[in-house]
Structures are given as C-alpha cells and as structure tokens.
C-alpha cells in the first residue's frame, strides 16, 4: 500500500464448497433492480469471549476458554443476507485504521457485499464491541464515536442518501429518531423490514415507531414488543402491532416466534430448534435475514418463520455475529441430518421443514447443489469464513 497504512491481511478465502443457491431465482424477472437488499448502519469490530462460567465479577480477572474477532453491528445482518444468496448493498462508514480495513475486506472480498455506497473516513477510528457470552446470554461493552455525516446526506444528519432501487431495505429503528430515507425507499417500491433497538430512556413511546408507516414487516423481540404495546403477552403484542404494520413478527426466544399478517388475518407460530448455543451474538439479525429471504421468495408465512428460526439456531453454534451466519451448504447438511433422525423429534422436524426439499432442489440451485448425499451429513462449517482470535497477521518472511 502506498498511503502509509499498515498492511492488513485479507480474511482467508473460504474453502471450496458446493455451488451456491439463489433463493430468488424463481421470482427474478428482466428489469428487476440489481440489488436485492439495501441496509445502512454502524459497522463495529467485534471481539467475542466465550466459555465464561459466569458474568465477570468486580475486582477479579475472568479467563474465557474461547475468543473470536469479526465484523459486527450492521455487518451481522449484511453478512447473513449475503450468505443466503441475496445481492446485498451496505452503506456504512469504515474507520481509517486496521480494524476498518479488516472489516471492509471481510465484507467486500470475503462475503461479496457491495460497498459502493460505503466510505472510509480519514482519521476516524472504528467502533469496537467486546461481547462476553455465558449462560446462554451475552453482555456487551462498546466504544465509538459517531462518524461525520457524508457530504450528501439525504436528511442532513443520519442517512447516507436515498438508496437506489432495490427489492427490499432492512432498517433498525432508533427511539426518538426518524429515518428520512425510509419514505424515499418505500416510494420507489422497496419493501421495508424493520427491527428496533432497546430503549435506554425507558419511555417505550409508541410514537417512536412512526416509521412503521413505511414498513411491510416489523420484527421486535418479545420484551420490546410488550413494552411498546403495554401488554403482558408477546402474542397479544404481535396482534396489537399488526394495527401499525402489515406484518408483525415477535421472536419468543427459546419458544420460537409468532407472526400476524394484518392483510389476511393469518397467524403462525413456530417453535425454536433446541441447540447448544456457543454464542448468541447476532442471532436476531440472522433471524431477520432468514425471514426477509423467505418473504422475497414468496414462501408461506409458517415456512418463513421456520427458516428464520433455523438460520438463527445454526448461527448460535459458531463464534460472533456476522461470521456465524449460515450458508446454504450448512442448511443442506442440517436438513440431511434432520431427515435421518428416527425419533419423534425427527418426525416433527420433517413435517415443519419439508419445504426445504423443494428449495434445495429448486431453480436457484446451481449444478450439483446440494452436495449432501441422503445418507451422509458432512459438516459445512469449513466452507465459510469464521471468527478468528486475532486479525492482522503479517505474511511470513
């Protein structure tokens, strides 16, 4: 490099795996926008500690049995979408440091995410999050400063501009802040999917959800949904949210997810898949990515919920948020194992996820995909880049 920056090794290329799958192949038409999903937000460098027996105790030193580093923040969602075969465009600021360079390379080169609308900010350091996983939950400590606004911001403060035409946009609503670009994107025909962050003010004011007027779907967790709707039941909260948005989806943690389609009156509930979680960081983002994929592909509501839950369940068995997201090879391998189970639980999985047979053999599958024989279940984990303990190894002399 000739700009004075330190040399950063790009993330390792994923090992050769089976051909991928385009879940939208059956619905693509000439004249469609080149991008499937647009999103914007803050990219963090995540440092993840796992294998903690308990929360850190004041005045003591805790040792973690596992550690990983990966892009985080909005990169979690972007990576999950890209690994599911959606053409993903991310508009974000990247720090002018080693962390920023690593995140840019990992997302653009490693995951094939379009960063044409992103920018590198001279003199601005990357935001960092340390995530500690224990007892099935995680605690996070973050540091960062808001990036200076781009020169041509759509609303003069937050958004990087009205996005180009795209099938869908994913937005994270922030209490007390309107996102001007959402109305612009919806006006261009984009389908808007939104989640929401925790309200640190404790107000939980329903007026903060005003941007739902532009959205097709809203996907909060149970705690968020009940607080905004002043209810004590997540299913009741979903039904009340359906008055504000065409499709309300509430995630129920270990119980699964519940959805209400206000346009048709249809409801659906799907139980969660029981797995041993290594790190839950980013599982909610992966859930949303799976639901967006199924919605754009035109799947039934229950299948979309099931697929989103499966994607999240696979992700929590790996380190980190972004690089824990599954690809189609892992989904095919899981389905192969599920079909081979001779238990009552296996019967339930085969009924719930039978739609995967058509998806994995559909028009979007490349030649030879899925490369998972009916009588075997090879691990697909090596085919995707995963979080590593450190970044920036120097090339050997």
C-alpha positions in Angstrom: 0.0 0.0 0.0 1.2 3.5 -0.7 -0.9 5.6 1.6 1.0 5.0 4.8 -1.4 2.5 6.3 -0.3 -0.8 7.8 -0.6 -3.8 5.7 -3.7 -5.9 6.8 -4.0 -9.5 5.5 -7.4 -10.2 4.0 -9.6 -12.8 5.6 -8.8 -16.3 4.4 -10.7 -17.4 1.4 -13.4 -19.9 2.3 -12.5 -23.5 1.3 -14.1 -24.7 -1.9 -17.6 -25.9 -1.2 -20.7 -26.9 -3.3 -22.2 -24.4 -5.7 -24.5 -21.9 -4.1 -28.2 -21.3 -4.3 -30.2 -18.3 -5.4 -33.4 -18.4 -3.4 -35.0 -15.7 -5.6 -34.3 -17.4 -8.9 -38.0 -18.3 -9.4 -39.1 -14.7 -9.0 -36.4 -12.8 -10.8 -37.5 -11.0 -14.0 -35.9 -8.8 -16.6 -35.8 -5.2 -15.4 -35.6 -6.1 -11.7 -33.3 -3.9 -9.6 -29.8 -5.2 -9.5 -29.8 -5.1 -5.7 -32.0 -7.4 -3.5 -31.5 -5.7 -0.1 -30.1 -2.4 1.0 -29.1 -1.5 4.6 -27.2 1.1 6.4 -25.8 1.4 9.9 -22.7 1.2 12.0 -20.0 -1.4 11.5 -18.2 -2.5 14.7 -15.2 -4.6 15.1 -16.5 -7.4 17.5 -14.2 -9.2 19.9 -16.1 -12.1 21.4 -15.3 -14.1 24.5 -17.0 -17.4 25.1 -16.6 -20.2 27.6 -17.2 -18.0 30.6 -18.8 -19.8 33.5 -20.4 -16.7 34.8 -20.5 -12.9 34.4 -17.3 -11.1 35.3 -17.1 -10.2 39.0 -15.9 -6.8 40.1 -12.3 -6.8 41.3 -11.5 -10.1 39.7 -10.0 -11.4 36.5 -12.0 -13.8 34.4 -10.5 -16.1 31.7 -12.5 -17.1 28.7 -12.0 -20.5 27.1 -12.7 -19.2 23.6 -12.2 -15.9 21.7 -13.1 -14.7 18.2 -13.0 -11.4 16.2 -15.2 -10.5 13.3 -17.1 -7.5 11.8 -20.2 -6.6 13.9 -23.0 -4.2 14.1 -24.9 -3.8 10.8 -22.3 -6.2 9.3 -24.2 -9.1 11.1 -27.3 -8.5 9.0 -25.4 -7.8 5.8 -23.4 -11.0 6.0 -26.4 -13.1 6.9 -28.3 -11.8 3.9 -25.3 -12.3 1.5 -24.7 -15.9 2.7 -28.3 -16.7 2.0 -27.8 -15.7 -1.6 -29.3 -12.2 -1.6 -27.5 -9.4 -3.6 -26.7 -7.1 -0.7 -25.7 -3.4 -0.6 -24.3 -1.8 2.5 -23.9 1.9 3.1 -21.7 2.4 6.2 -18.7 4.4 7.4 -15.4 2.5 8.0 -12.6 3.6 10.2 -9.3 4.6 8.8 -7.4 2.0 10.8 -6.5 -1.7 10.8 -9.9 -2.7 12.2 -11.7 -0.7 9.5 -9.6 -2.2 6.8 -10.2 -5.7 8.1 -13.9 -5.2 8.2 -14.0 -3.8 4.7 -12.0 -6.7 3.3 -14.0 -9.3 5.2 -17.3 -7.9 3.9 -16.4 -7.0 0.3 -13.9 -9.6 -0.6 -14.9 -12.3 1.8 -18.7 -12.1 1.6 -19.3 -10.4 -1.7 -21.2 -7.5 -0.2 -21.5 -4.4 -2.4 -19.8 -1.5 -0.6 -20.0 1.0 -3.4 -22.2 3.2 -1.2 -19.9 2.9 1.8 -17.0 5.2 2.6 -13.7 5.2 4.5 -13.4 8.1 6.9 -9.9 9.6 7.3 -8.9 10.0 11.0 -11.9 8.2 12.4 -11.3 5.1 14.4 -13.5 2.0 14.2 -16.2 1.4 16.8 -15.4 -1.7 18.9 -17.6 -4.1 20.9 -16.5 -6.7 23.4 -19.1 -9.4 23.8 -19.0 -11.9 26.6 -21.2 -15.0 26.3 -22.2 -17.0 29.3 -25.3 -18.9 30.4 -26.9 -18.7 27.0 -26.8 -14.9 27.1 -24.2 -12.2 26.4 -23.1 -8.9 27.8 -21.5 -6.3 25.6 -19.3 -3.3 26.2 -18.9 -0.9 23.2 -16.9 2.2 22.4 -17.0 4.5 19.4 -17.8 8.0 18.1 -20.4 8.9 15.6 -18.9 9.2 12.1 -19.0 12.6 10.5 -22.0 12.8 8.1 -21.4 12.2 4.4 -21.3 15.2 2.2 -24.6 14.5 0.5 -26.8 13.1 3.3 -30.5 12.6 2.4 -31.8 14.0 5.6 -28.8 16.1 6.5 -28.0 14.1 9.6 -28.2 10.3 9.6 -28.9 8.6 6.3 -26.3 8.4 3.5 -28.8 9.2 0.9 -32.0 7.8 -0.7 -30.9 4.3 -1.7 -31.1 3.2 -5.3 -34.0 1.0 -6.3 -33.9 -2.3 -4.5 -36.3 -5.2 -3.7 -36.1 -4.6 0.0 -34.4 -2.5 2.7 -33.7 -3.5 6.3 -33.8 -0.8 8.9 -33.1 -0.7 12.6 -35.4 1.9 14.2 -33.9 4.1 16.9 -36.2 5.5 19.5 -36.7 9.3 19.1 -35.2 9.4 15.6 -36.9 9.4 12.2 -35.1 8.0 9.2 -35.9 10.2 6.2 -34.6 7.7 3.7 -37.3 5.1 4.5 -40.1 7.0 3.0 -38.0 7.7 -0.1 -37.1 4.0 -0.4 -40.7 2.8 0.1 -41.9 5.4 -2.5 -39.5 3.7 -5.0 -41.1 0.4 -4.4 -38.8 -1.2 -1.9 -40.3 -3.5 0.8 -39.1 -2.3 4.2 -38.3 -4.7 7.1 -37.6 -3.2 10.4 -36.4 -4.2 13.9 -35.8 -1.9 16.9 -33.1 -1.4 19.5 -33.6 -1.3 23.2 -35.0 2.0 24.5 -32.4 3.1 27.1 -34.6 6.0 28.1 -37.3 3.6 29.4 -40.1 5.6 27.7 -41.1 2.9 25.2 -43.2 5.5 23.4 -45.3 4.0 20.6 -44.8 7.4 18.8 -41.2 6.3 18.3 -42.5 3.7 15.9 -43.9 6.3 13.4 -41.6 5.0 10.7 -43.6 1.8 10.6 -45.9 3.6 8.2 -43.3 2.9 5.5 -42.7 -0.7 6.6 -44.1 -4.1 5.4 -42.8 -6.0 8.4 -41.7 -5.3 12.0 -39.7 -7.9 13.9 -39.1 -7.0 17.6 -38.3 -9.4 20.3 -40.9 -10.2 23.0 -39.6 -7.8 25.5 -39.6 -4.9 23.1 -43.0 -5.7 21.7 -44.7 -5.9 25.1 -43.2 -2.7 26.3 -44.2 -0.7 23.2 -47.8 -2.2 23.2 -48.2 -2.1 27.1 -49.2 -5.8 27.0 -48.0 -8.7 29.2 -48.2 -11.4 26.4 -46.0 -11.4 23.3 -48.8 -12.9 21.2 -51.1 -10.1 22.2 -48.3 -7.6 21.5 -48.0 -9.0 18.0 -51.7 -8.7 17.4 -51.6 -5.1 18.6 -48.5 -4.2 16.4 -50.5 -5.6 13.4 -52.6 -2.4 13.7 -49.4 -0.4 12.8 -47.7 -2.6 10.2 -48.9 -5.2 7.7 -46.8 -8.0 9.2 -45.9 -8.2 12.8 -43.3 -10.9 13.9 -42.4 -11.3 17.5 -39.4 -13.5 18.5 -40.0 -15.5 21.6 -36.5 -16.7 22.5 -36.5 -20.4 23.3 -40.2 -20.6 22.5 -39.7 -19.7 18.8 -41.6 -16.9 17.0 -45.2 -15.7 16.4 -46.4 -13.7 13.4 -49.6 -11.9 12.5 -50.4 -10.9 8.9 -52.8 -7.9 9.2 -53.7 -8.1 5.5 -55.0 -11.6 5.5 -55.7 -12.3 9.2 -53.3 -15.2 9.1 -51.3 -16.1 12.2 -48.4 -18.5 12.5 -46.3 -19.8 15.4 -43.2 -22.0 15.0 -41.2 -23.5 17.9 -37.4 -22.9 18.2 -34.9 -25.6 17.4 -33.1 -26.9 20.5 -29.4 -26.4 20.1 -26.4 -26.0 22.4 -25.6 -22.3 22.0 -21.9 -21.2 21.9 -22.6 -17.5 21.3 -26.0 -15.8 20.8 -24.4 -12.6 19.4 -26.2 -11.6 16.2 -28.9 -14.3 16.3 -31.6 -11.8 16.0 -30.0 -10.3 12.9 -29.7 -13.8 11.3 -33.4 -14.4 12.1 -34.4 -11.2 10.3 -32.2 -12.1 7.3 -33.9 -15.6 7.0 -37.3 -14.0 7.2 -36.5 -11.4 4.6 -35.2 -14.2 2.3 -38.4 -16.3 2.6 -40.6 -13.2 2.2 -38.9 -12.1 -1.0 -39.0 -15.7 -2.3 -42.8 -15.8 -1.7 -42.9 -18.6 0.8 -45.9 -19.2 3.1 -45.7 -17.4 6.5 -45.1 -20.5 8.6 -42.2 -21.6 6.3 -40.7 -18.1 6.6 -40.8 -18.3 10.4 -39.3 -21.8 10.4 -36.5 -20.9 8.1 -35.6 -17.7 10.1 -35.5 -19.8 13.3 -33.4 -22.4 11.7 -30.9 -19.8 10.4 -30.6 -18.3 13.9 -30.2 -21.7 15.5 -27.3 -22.6 13.2 -25.7 -19.2 13.9 -25.5 -19.5 17.7 -23.3 -22.6 17.3 -20.5 -20.5 16.0 -18.5 -17.6 17.3 -19.5 -14.0 16.7 -22.3 -12.3 14.9 -21.5 -11.8 11.2 -19.3 -14.8 10.5 -21.5 -17.2 12.4 -24.3 -16.8 9.9 -25.0 -20.0 8.0 -24.9 -20.5 4.2 -26.9 -22.9 2.1 -24.3 -25.7 2.5 -24.8 -25.7 6.2 -28.6 -25.6 5.8 -28.5 -28.5 3.4 -26.3 -30.5 5.8 -28.6 -29.8 8.7 -31.6 -30.9 6.7 -29.8 -34.1 5.8 -29.3 -34.9 9.4 -32.9 -34.0 10.3 -34.3 -36.3 7.7 -32.2 -39.2 9.1 -33.5 -38.9 12.6 -35.6 -41.8 13.6 -37.2 -40.1 16.6 -40.4 -38.4 17.3 -38.5 -35.1 17.3 -37.2 -36.0 13.8 -40.8 -36.6 12.6 -41.7 -33.1 13.8 -38.7 -31.5 12.1 -39.5 -33.3 8.8 -43.1 -32.0 8.9 -42.0 -28.5 9.8 -39.1 -28.2 7.4 -40.3 -30.4 4.5 -40.4 -27.3 2.3 -36.6 -27.3 2.2 -36.7 -30.3 -0.2 -38.2 -28.0 -2.9 -36.0 -25.1 -2.0 -32.7 -27.0 -2.1 -33.6 -28.7 -5.4 -35.4 -25.6 -6.9 -34.4 -23.4 -9.9 -32.0 -21.4 -7.8 -29.7 -24.4 -7.0 -26.5 -24.4 -9.0 -25.4 -27.6 -10.8 -24.7 -30.3 -8.2 -26.2 -28.4 -5.3 -26.8 -29.6 -2.6 -23.7 -31.6 -2.5 -25.0 -33.6 0.5 -25.9 -37.2 -0.1 -29.1 -38.5 1.5 -27.1 -41.0 3.7 -24.4 -38.6 4.9 -24.2 -35.3 6.7 -20.8 -33.7 6.2 -20.1 -30.5 8.1 -20.2 -27.4 6.0 -18.6 -25.1 8.6 -15.2 -25.1 6.8 -16.8 -23.6 3.7 -17.4 -20.3 5.3 -15.0 -17.8 6.9 -15.4 -17.8 10.7 -14.3 -15.5 13.5 -10.6 -15.8 14.4 -8.9 -15.0 17.7 -6.9 -12.1 16.1 -6.5 -10.1 12.9 -3.6 -8.6 11.0 -1.2 -11.5 10.9 1.9 -10.4 8.9 2.8 -12.5 5.9 5.6 -15.0 6.6 9.1 -13.8 5.6 
